[in-house]
Amino acid sequence: MKKINIAILGYGVIGKGVFEICRNMPNINVVKILERKERFDQNYIELFTDNADEIFRNKKIDLVVEVLGGYDFAKQMIVKSLQYEKHVVTANKEVIAKDIDFLSNLASRSNISIAYEASVGGGIPIIKNIKELKKVNKISKISGILNGTTNFILTKMFEGLDFNEALKEAQRLGFAESDPTADLEGYDMMRKIAILSDLAWDTFIDINQIPQIGISKITKEDVLLAKENNKVIKFVCESSLNNDSIEIKVEPKIFDNNHFFSNVNNEFNAVILETFPNDTLTFIGKGAGSLPTASAIVLDIVDIIEERYINNYQNINKYKIN
Ligand SMILES: NC(=O)c1ccc[n+]([C@@H]2O[C@H](COP(=O)([O-])OP(=O)(O)OC[C@H]3O[C@@H](n4cnc5c(N)ncnc54)[C@H](OP(=O)(O)O)[C@@H]3O)[C@@H](O)[C@H]2O)c1
C-alpha cells in the first residue's frame, strides 16, 4: 500500500476534521500541523508548529492541506508548497477562483497536483463528477445552491422568521460568520460558480465580471407572496454556455414548489448539471461542516496517493461573459 506524509495548515473547523479522518487512514501520516501557538492541541503537541518553513523544509512531507481560510497568507502558503514540490489540497474557494490558472501551471511544471474538491459544495463531489462527465459529455448549464448560510437563512424566513432573526439564528448555530457579507452579497457563490465553470469549459472567468444580487433586501412580504403562489425563493448561481459566450449570475430566484431546488433546505447545497448525452443530473448534500468537507479533502489526498488525480484544468477557451 502506498503511503503519504502530509502537513495540515490550519487547525480550525476543517483542519480538525481532516486530522480526525486521517488518523484512521493507514496510508496517510499527519507529520505536522501549522497553527497559532495559543491553539496547539496539547494531546498532539509534537505535531504542532507555528513556523511554516519547518513544513516546507521537511523533505518527508509530500502533500500540504491548506485550510487556513483568507486570501493573502493562504495563497502564499499554497505557492510555497508547490515551489517546494509538495502536492496541495485546499478548500479555499477565494484562492482557487482568483488564481487557479497560475497555480495549476505552477503545479504542472513540477508534475505535482493541486486539488480543490472541498472548495465547492462541501461534501458534494461535484468537481470529480464534472471532470469525469466532461470526458464524454458536453455540459451546457450549471445551476447551484452553493452557499449553506444563505440557504439556511431563506429556509428560516419561509418558516416565519424575518431576515435579521434568521441571520442571528444562523450565527448562533455557527453557520454564518461574524461578518457575513461574502455570503449574503453572493461573493462566495460567485467564486464557486466561477470554479465550476472554469473546469467545465476549460476557461478562466474573472469573478469581477459576474453580475450578482444579494439576499439582504428580501422581505417578509416577498416570502408571503411566494408562499401564496406555491413558490419558494432560493439564492442560486447559474452559468450556461451558448456558442461563444457564458451567461453567468448569482441572484435570489423564485421556483415552483415542485422544483428540485425547492426541497433543498437549511445548510444543504445542491447542483443541477445540464449535459449531453447524459441529460440532467442532480446532486445534493452537506455544503459545509467539518466532516463532510474534510471527507472531500481526504478523497483528494487518496486520489493523489493512488496517482488517480488528474490536473485537468486548463485555460484554453476565451468566452464573452454576459
Ligand atoms: N467551515 C466550513 O464548513 C467550510 C466548508 C467548505 C470550505 N471551507 C473552507 O475551508 C477553509 C478553512 O475553513 P475553517 O472553517 O476551518 O476556518 P477556521 O475554523 O477559521 O480555521 C482556520 C484556522 O487556521 C488558523 N490560521 C489562519 N491563519 C493562520 C496563520 N497565519 N498561522 C497560523 N494559523 C492560522 C486560524 O486561526 P485564526 O482564527 O486565529 O486566524 C484558524 O484556527 C476556508 O478556506 C473555508 O472557506 C470551510
PDBQT file of the ligand as one rigid body, heavy atoms in Angstrom, charges set to zero:
ROOT
HETATM    1  N1  LIG A 401     -16.257  25.673   7.629  1.00  0.00    +0.000 N 
HETATM    2  C1  LIG A 401     -16.799  25.065   6.583  1.00  0.00    +0.000 C 
HETATM    3  O1  LIG A 401     -17.850  24.437   6.677  1.00  0.00    +0.000 OA
HETATM    4  C2  LIG A 401     -16.112  25.104   5.245  1.00  0.00    +0.000 A 
HETATM    5  C3  LIG A 401     -16.682  24.429   4.154  1.00  0.00    +0.000 A 
HETATM    6  C4  LIG A 401     -16.013  24.430   2.900  1.00  0.00    +0.000 A 
HETATM    7  C5  LIG A 401     -14.827  25.117   2.782  1.00  0.00    +0.000 A 
HETATM    8  N2  LIG A 401     -14.302  25.776   3.860  1.00  0.00    +0.000 N 
HETATM    9  C6  LIG A 401     -13.027  26.469   3.667  1.00  0.00    +0.000 C 
HETATM   10  O2  LIG A 401     -12.044  25.827   4.465  1.00  0.00    +0.000 OA
HETATM   11  C7  LIG A 401     -11.079  26.766   4.913  1.00  0.00    +0.000 C 
HETATM   12  C8  LIG A 401     -10.965  26.681   6.426  1.00  0.00    +0.000 C 
HETATM   13  O3  LIG A 401     -12.214  26.984   7.000  1.00  0.00    +0.000 OA
HETATM   14  P1  LIG A 401     -12.495  26.750   8.563  1.00  0.00    +0.000 P 
HETATM   15  O4  LIG A 401     -13.956  26.900   8.736  1.00  0.00    +0.000 OA
HETATM   16  O5  LIG A 401     -11.809  25.519   9.021  1.00  0.00    +0.000 OA
HETATM   17  O6  LIG A 401     -11.745  28.048   9.176  1.00  0.00    +0.000 OA
HETATM   18  P2  LIG A 401     -11.300  28.242  10.700  1.00  0.00    +0.000 P 
HETATM   19  O7  LIG A 401     -12.155  27.448  11.610  1.00  0.00    +0.000 OA
HETATM   20  O8  LIG A 401     -11.192  29.724  10.901  1.00  0.00    +0.000 OA
HETATM   21  O9  LIG A 401      -9.829  27.590  10.743  1.00  0.00    +0.000 OA
HETATM   22  C9  LIG A 401      -8.684  28.167  10.191  1.00  0.00    +0.000 C 
HETATM   23  C10 LIG A 401      -7.573  28.068  11.239  1.00  0.00    +0.000 C 
HETATM   24  O10 LIG A 401      -6.338  28.470  10.646  1.00  0.00    +0.000 OA
HETATM   25  C11 LIG A 401      -5.707  29.398  11.543  1.00  0.00    +0.000 C 
HETATM   26  N3  LIG A 401      -4.832  30.329  10.861  1.00  0.00    +0.000 N 
HETATM   27  C12 LIG A 401      -5.172  31.277   9.959  1.00  0.00    +0.000 A 
HETATM   28  N4  LIG A 401      -4.092  31.974   9.590  1.00  0.00    +0.000 NA
HETATM   29  C13 LIG A 401      -3.048  31.453  10.282  1.00  0.00    +0.000 A 
HETATM   30  C14 LIG A 401      -1.655  31.750  10.335  1.00  0.00    +0.000 A 
HETATM   31  N5  LIG A 401      -1.130  32.785   9.650  1.00  0.00    +0.000 N 
HETATM   32  N6  LIG A 401      -0.868  30.986  11.132  1.00  0.00    +0.000 NA
HETATM   33  C15 LIG A 401      -1.377  30.004  11.875  1.00  0.00    +0.000 A 
HETATM   34  N7  LIG A 401      -2.692  29.663  11.892  1.00  0.00    +0.000 NA
HETATM   35  C16 LIG A 401      -3.513  30.399  11.089  1.00  0.00    +0.000 A 
HETATM   36  C17 LIG A 401      -6.883  30.153  12.120  1.00  0.00    +0.000 C 
HETATM   37  O11 LIG A 401      -6.519  30.894  13.244  1.00  0.00    +0.000 OA
HETATM   38  P3  LIG A 401      -7.204  32.380  13.426  1.00  0.00    +0.000 P 
HETATM   39  O12 LIG A 401      -8.654  32.153  13.565  1.00  0.00    +0.000 OA
HETATM   40  O13 LIG A 401      -6.541  32.924  14.654  1.00  0.00    +0.000 OA
HETATM   41  O14 LIG A 401      -6.866  33.170  12.183  1.00  0.00    +0.000 OA
HETATM   42  C18 LIG A 401      -7.848  29.015  12.428  1.00  0.00    +0.000 C 
HETATM   43  O15 LIG A 401      -7.560  28.347  13.634  1.00  0.00    +0.000 OA
HETATM   44  C19 LIG A 401     -11.555  28.133   4.381  1.00  0.00    +0.000 C 
HETATM   45  O16 LIG A 401     -10.902  28.399   3.155  1.00  0.00    +0.000 OA
HETATM   46  C20 LIG A 401     -13.038  27.909   4.144  1.00  0.00    +0.000 C 
HETATM   47  O17 LIG A 401     -13.563  28.771   3.148  1.00  0.00    +0.000 OA
HETATM   48  C21 LIG A 401     -14.906  25.785   5.076  1.00  0.00    +0.000 A 
ENDROOT
TORSDOF 0
